[in-house]
Amino acid sequence: MSGWRCSGSARCRSGSAARVPIVTISILEGRAPERKQALLREVTDAVTRALAVPPATVRVLLHEVPPAHWAVGGVSKAEPEGT
């Protein structure tokens, strides 16, 4: 990409301002490693396209949350359905 310089440490700059998009995703724990890797790859690709930044600048943080720590409508996802 024109105007971008990236080193091996993934510090990329356009002019003097660093542009490092950070995406945070929270999901319930328990998904297969290959599904999580696919998610990380797809999100990185989407941010790269949408923001016109090099992939090396994109940070994706994936937080896996135990069902007991996740609630929908005040009901923990650890509780059986219909209770």
Secondary structure, DSSP 8 states (H G I E B T S, - for coil): -TTEEE-TT--EEETTEE---EEEEEEES---HHHHHHHHHHHHHHHHHHHT--GGG-EEEEEEE-GGG-EETTEETTS-TT-
